[in-house]
């Protein structure tokens, strides 16, 4: 397993874009915005994003924050999602194809959101 990407929440996408565009300006990362609520900075084996929380509540240092794990294939995504929910985690999105990734979302026992993807 390796780290896949990291997302932090924002309440002001324009300000967040300006901040991170400037912060990453010499890093060689490519910026992309697949929607009005999310902006990514991508590089080789690197992905970082800011997002307005999906539930539309204000972003905090937890709401809108998610850790993503690249776990291999579809079977491993399904296995880890099932295991996490069996261990008491909450399903935040069943295994499914989402854009270019097959992924599943769970919250751990403390409410921290994680994504498992291929």
LUMROBA-893132 format. One line per field, with one value per atom (N, C-alpha, C): z, x, y; atom name. Coordinates in Angstrom, 2 decimals, padded with zeros to 5 digits. Atoms other than C-alpha are relative to their C-alpha. Layout:
residues N
zz	(Z, ...)
xx	(X, ...)
yy	(Y, ...)
atom	(CA, ...)
end
This chain:
residues 118
zz	(000.00, 000.00, 000.00, -000.01, -000.71, 000.06, -000.04, -000.20, -001.43, 001.32, -003.17, -000.21, 000.08, -002.59, 001.34, -001.22, 000.11, -000.37, 000.24, 000.17, 001.28, -001.13, 002.48, -000.40, 000.25, 002.83, -000.12, 000.13, 001.88, 000.00, 000.09, 002.28, -001.07, 001.01, -000.39, -001.07, 001.02, -003.51, -000.72, 000.71, -005.23, 000.81, -000.86, -002.27, 000.13, -000.12, -001.89, -001.27, 001.26, -005.59, -000.09, 000.06, -005.40, 000.94, -000.97, -002.27, -000.50, 000.40, -003.58, -001.37, 001.27, -007.14, 000.25, -000.34, -005.64, 000.75, -000.79, -003.11, -000.87, 000.84, -005.79, -001.34, 001.31, -008.61, -000.57, 000.50, -008.85, 000.16, -000.26, -008.17, -001.23, 001.19, -011.69, 000.01, -000.08, -010.62, -000.99, 000.89, -013.01, 000.83, -000.70, -011.67, -000.91, 000.76, -012.75, 000.92, -000.77, -011.61, -000.70, 000.65, -012.53, 000.34, -000.38, -010.78, 000.75, -000.74, -009.04, 001.45, -001.41, -005.67, 000.26, -000.23, -006.23, -000.99, 000.83, -007.53, 000.41, -000.22, -007.89, -000.46, 000.47, -008.19, -000.14, 000.33, -009.88, -000.48, 000.47, -010.44, -000.05, 000.04, -010.87, 001.41, -001.30, -008.00, 001.08, -000.96, -006.34, -000.40, 000.24, -006.03, 001.32, -001.15, -003.64, -000.49, 000.42, -003.71, 001.15, -000.93, -002.00, -000.51, 000.39, -001.96, 000.97, -000.84, -000.70, 000.44, -000.47, 001.48, -000.77, 000.76, -000.38, 000.73, -000.77, 002.45, 000.14, 000.04, 001.96, 001.36, -001.28, 005.65, -000.10, 000.06, 006.38, 000.14, -000.13, 005.90, 001.34, -001.24, 009.11, -000.20, 000.16, 009.79, -000.06, 000.14, 009.55, -001.09, 001.02, 007.34, -001.34, 001.29, 003.79, -000.08, -000.02, 004.83, -000.21, 000.31, 003.43, -000.40, 000.40, 003.05, -000.98, 001.01, -000.05, -000.07, 000.10, -000.38, -001.32, 001.22, -003.67, 000.41, -000.55, -002.89, -001.06, 001.05, -006.25, -000.85, 000.89, -008.03, 000.67, -000.46, -007.70, 001.18, -001.07, -005.50, 001.34, -001.25, -002.93, 000.51, -000.41, -002.91, 000.71, -000.60, -002.21, 001.36, -001.23, 000.44, 001.14, -001.07, 002.39, 000.43, -000.35, 002.22, 000.90, -000.81, 003.56, 001.38, -001.27, 006.25, 000.90, -000.79, 007.39, 000.58, -000.52, 007.70, 001.00, -000.98, 009.44, 001.34, -001.22, 011.96, 000.71, -000.63, 012.76, -000.70, 000.79, 010.16, -000.72, 000.71, 008.34, -001.50, 001.46, 004.58, -000.41, 000.55, 002.82, -001.53, 001.45, -000.71, -000.35, 000.34, -001.82, -001.17, 001.12, -004.23, -001.34, 001.28, -007.68, -000.83, 000.89, -010.71, 000.16, -000.14, -010.11, -000.83, 000.90, -012.95, -000.43, 000.46, -013.82, 001.04, -001.09, -010.47, 000.45, -000.69, -008.95, 001.47, -001.38, -005.35, 000.93, -001.06, -002.07, 001.16, -001.07, 000.90, 001.32, -001.34, 004.63, 001.00, -001.15, 007.92, 001.05, -001.07, 010.68, 001.27, -001.26, 014.29, 000.56, -000.45, 014.88, -001.00, 001.00, 011.78, -001.08, 001.04, 009.65, -001.30, 001.28, 005.98, -000.77, 000.81, 003.83, -001.32, 001.30, 000.22, -000.35, 000.55, -001.16, -001.50, 001.45, -004.90, -000.69, 000.77, -007.63, -000.54)
xx	(000.85, 000.00, 000.90, -000.72, 001.19, -001.01, 000.87, -000.23, -000.37, 000.50, -002.38, -000.16, 000.20, -003.47, -000.48, 000.49, -004.49, -000.88, 000.94, -007.45, -000.20, 000.35, -007.98, -001.20, 001.20, -011.19, 000.29, -000.07, -011.72, -001.39, 001.25, -014.48, 000.09, -000.21, -013.01, 000.94, -000.79, -011.86, 000.93, -000.86, -010.52, 001.25, -001.14, -008.30, 000.92, -000.80, -007.17, 000.80, -000.72, -006.28, 001.18, -001.08, -004.25, 001.14, -001.00, -002.44, 000.83, -000.74, -001.54, 000.65, -000.67, -000.83, 001.33, -001.23, 001.72, 000.97, -000.84, 003.02, 000.69, -000.52, 003.51, 000.58, -000.35, 004.57, 001.32, -001.28, 008.10, 000.16, -000.07, 007.23, -000.18, 000.25, 006.36, -001.35, 001.32, 002.85, -000.96, 001.05, -000.09, -001.26, 001.25, -003.26, -001.17, 001.22, -006.69, -001.20, 001.23, -010.25, -001.12, 001.05, -012.66, -001.40, 001.29, -015.47, 000.23, -000.12, -016.21, 000.38, -000.28, -015.77, 001.36, -001.27, -012.34, 001.07, -001.16, -008.89, 001.12, -001.12, -005.99, 001.31, -001.36, -002.24, 000.63, -000.44, -000.75, 001.45, -001.36, 002.76, 000.24, -000.33, 004.53, -000.13, 000.25, 003.27, -000.42, 000.41, 001.73, -001.34, 001.27, -001.77, -000.44, 000.48, -002.97, -001.19, 001.17, -006.35, -000.58, 000.85, -008.48, -001.42, 001.38, -012.23, -000.95, 001.12, -015.41, -000.65, 000.55, -016.87, -001.27, 001.12, -019.32, -001.32, 001.25, -021.88, -000.47, 000.30, -021.94, 000.12, -000.27, -021.12, 001.34, -001.28, -018.22, 001.19, -001.24, -014.75, 000.64, -000.77, -012.82, 001.26, -001.20, -009.58, -000.34, 000.41, -011.60, -001.04, 001.04, -014.64, 000.57, -000.61, -013.40, 001.41, -001.32, -010.16, -000.12, 000.07, -009.52, 001.39, -001.25, -006.55, -000.33, 000.23, -006.42, 001.14, -000.99, -004.63, -000.16, -000.03, -003.68, 000.31, -000.13, -004.19, 000.11, -000.13, -003.92, -001.25, 001.14, -006.93, -001.35, 001.40, -010.69, -000.25, 000.24, -010.62, 000.53, -000.57, -008.37, -000.80, 000.88, -010.58, -001.22, 001.18, -013.60, 000.32, -000.39, -011.75, 000.22, -000.30, -010.48, -001.25, 001.25, -013.84, -000.84, 000.78, -015.59, 000.64, -000.69, -012.96, -000.19, 000.15, -013.15, -001.41, 001.36, -016.93, -000.27, 000.13, -016.74, 000.62, -000.69, -014.40, -000.70, 000.76, -016.99, 000.06, -000.04, -016.16, -001.31, 001.23, -018.94, 000.26, -000.09, -019.46, -000.33, 000.24, -019.15, -000.11, 000.10, -019.30, 000.47, -000.31, -019.46, 000.98, -000.93, -016.82, -000.70, 000.60, -017.50, 001.04, -000.84, -015.85, -000.37, 000.21, -015.43, 001.08, -000.99, -013.75, 000.97, -000.97, -010.50, 000.33, -000.36, -010.33, -001.20, 000.97, -012.23, 000.29, -000.27, -012.67, -001.17, 001.00, -014.53, 000.41, -000.25, -014.88, -000.54, 000.42, -015.07, 000.47, -000.49, -014.78, 000.43, -000.48, -012.75, -000.81, 000.76, -013.92, -000.03, -000.02, -012.99, -000.62, 000.63, -014.76, 000.93, -000.93, -011.64, -000.33, 000.39, -012.43, 001.20, -001.02, -010.37, -000.60, 000.37, -010.49, 001.00, -000.83, -009.19, -000.25, 000.18, -008.55, 001.03, -000.91, -006.93, 001.16)
yy	(-001.16, 000.00, 001.23, -001.26, 003.53, 001.15, -001.17, 007.01, 000.36, -000.30, 007.98, 001.50, -001.45, 011.60, 000.50, -000.60, 014.03, 001.18, -001.09, 016.45, 000.79, -000.86, 019.42, 000.86, -000.79, 021.41, 001.49, -001.46, 025.05, 000.59, -000.75, 027.61, 001.09, -001.03, 029.91, -000.57, 000.67, 028.08, 000.96, -000.94, 031.19, 000.33, -000.30, 032.07, -001.22, 001.22, 028.44, -000.24, 000.18, 028.22, 000.95, -000.99, 031.41, -000.40, 000.40, 030.22, -001.17, 001.20, 026.75, 000.15, -000.26, 027.91, 000.70, -000.71, 030.27, -000.90, 000.90, 027.77, -001.04, 001.08, 025.10, 000.50, -000.57, 027.46, -000.53, 000.48, 026.05, -001.51, 001.43, 022.43, -000.87, 000.79, 021.35, -000.72, 000.63, 020.31, 000.65, -000.48, 020.64, 000.21, -000.30, 022.27, -000.34, 000.27, 021.06, 000.09, -000.12, 021.70, -000.76, 000.79, 018.89, 000.48, -000.55, 020.78, 001.30, -001.25, 024.07, -000.22, 000.25, 022.39, -000.62, 000.68, 020.82, 000.46, -000.29, 021.73, -000.94, 000.92, 019.26, 000.64, -000.24, 019.71, -001.37, 001.35, 016.67, -000.02, 000.24, 015.38, -001.49, 001.42, 012.07, -000.57, 000.63, 009.89, 000.99, -001.03, 012.96, 000.57, -000.71, 014.37, 000.65, -000.77, 017.06, 000.80, -000.75, 018.78, 000.82, -000.74, 021.39, -000.16, 000.23, 020.91, 000.67, -000.38, 022.44, -001.31, 001.28, 019.67, -000.40, 000.56, 017.43, 000.19, -000.13, 017.69, 001.44, -001.43, 021.51, 000.70, -000.65, 022.17, 000.70, -000.71, 024.54, -000.95, 000.76, 023.13, 000.32, -000.15, 022.59, -000.82, 000.82, 020.81, -001.48, 001.39, 017.58, -000.18, 000.12, 018.20, 000.44, -000.26, 017.98, -000.58, 000.61, 016.27, -001.50, 001.42, 012.80, -000.49, 000.63, 010.49, -001.12, 001.02, 008.33, -000.98, 001.06, 005.02, -000.73, 000.80, 003.41, -001.43, 001.34, -000.26, -001.09, 001.01, -002.02, -000.07, 000.21, -003.46, 000.06, -000.05, -003.61, -000.93, 000.97, -006.71, 000.52, -000.51, -005.03, 001.20, -001.11, -001.90, -000.57, 000.62, -004.10, -000.64, 000.69, -006.14, 000.99, -000.96, -003.13, 000.77, -000.68, -001.36, -000.89, 000.94, -004.46, -000.18, 000.19, -004.95, 001.22, -001.22, -001.33, 000.11, -000.07, -001.47, -001.13, 001.10, -004.87, 000.37, -000.41, -003.28, 001.17, -001.07, -000.60, 001.34, -001.24, 002.04, 000.22, -000.37, 003.86, 000.13, -000.11, 003.51, 001.42, -001.34, 006.87, -000.07, 000.18, 005.44, -001.40, 001.39, 001.81, -000.07, 000.15, 000.49, 000.22, -000.35, 001.90, 000.74, -000.79, 003.49, 001.46, -001.45, 007.23, 000.69, -000.58, 009.06, -001.08, 001.00, 007.29, -001.07, 000.92, 005.42, -000.82, 000.84, 002.52, 000.23, -000.40, 003.61, -000.27, 000.16, 003.25, 000.91, -000.96, 005.60, -000.52, 000.38, 004.93, 001.05, -000.77, 006.78, -000.99, 000.87, 005.23, 000.23, -000.10, 004.98, 001.41, -001.39, 008.62, 000.95, -000.84, 009.89, 000.50, -000.40, 010.36, -000.70, 000.56, 009.86, -000.51, 000.63, 007.53, -000.48, 000.55, 006.44, -001.09, 001.07, 003.16, 000.00, -000.01, 003.20, -000.87, 000.84, 001.18, 000.82)
atom	(N, CA, C, N, CA, C, N, CA, C, N, CA, C, N, CA, C, N, CA, C, N, CA, C, N, CA, C, N, CA, C, N, CA, C, N, CA, C, N, CA, C, N, CA, C, N, CA, C, N, CA, C, N, CA, C, N, CA, C, N, CA, C, N, CA, C, N, CA, C, N, CA, C, N, CA, C, N, CA, C, N, CA, C, N, CA, C, N, CA, C, N, CA, C, N, CA, C, N, CA, C, N, CA, C, N, CA, C, N, CA, C, N, CA, C, N, CA, C, N, CA, C, N, CA, C, N, CA, C, N, CA, C, N, CA, C, N, CA, C, N, CA, C, N, CA, C, N, CA, C, N, CA, C, N, CA, C, N, CA, C, N, CA, C, N, CA, C, N, CA, C, N, CA, C, N, CA, C, N, CA, C, N, CA, C, N, CA, C, N, CA, C, N, CA, C, N, CA, C, N, CA, C, N, CA, C, N, CA, C, N, CA, C, N, CA, C, N, CA, C, N, CA, C, N, CA, C, N, CA, C, N, CA, C, N, CA, C, N, CA, C, N, CA, C, N, CA, C, N, CA, C, N, CA, C, N, CA, C, N, CA, C, N, CA, C, N, CA, C, N, CA, C, N, CA, C, N, CA, C, N, CA, C, N, CA, C, N, CA, C, N, CA, C, N, CA, C, N, CA, C, N, CA, C, N, CA, C, N, CA, C, N, CA, C, N, CA, C, N, CA, C, N, CA, C, N, CA, C, N, CA, C, N, CA, C, N, CA, C, N, CA, C, N, CA, C, N, CA, C, N, CA, C, N, CA, C, N, CA, C, N, CA, C, N, CA, C, N, CA, C, N, CA, C, N, CA, C, N, CA, C, N, CA, C, N, CA, C, N, CA, C, N, CA, C, N, CA, C, N, CA, C, N, CA, C, N, CA, C, N, CA, C)
end
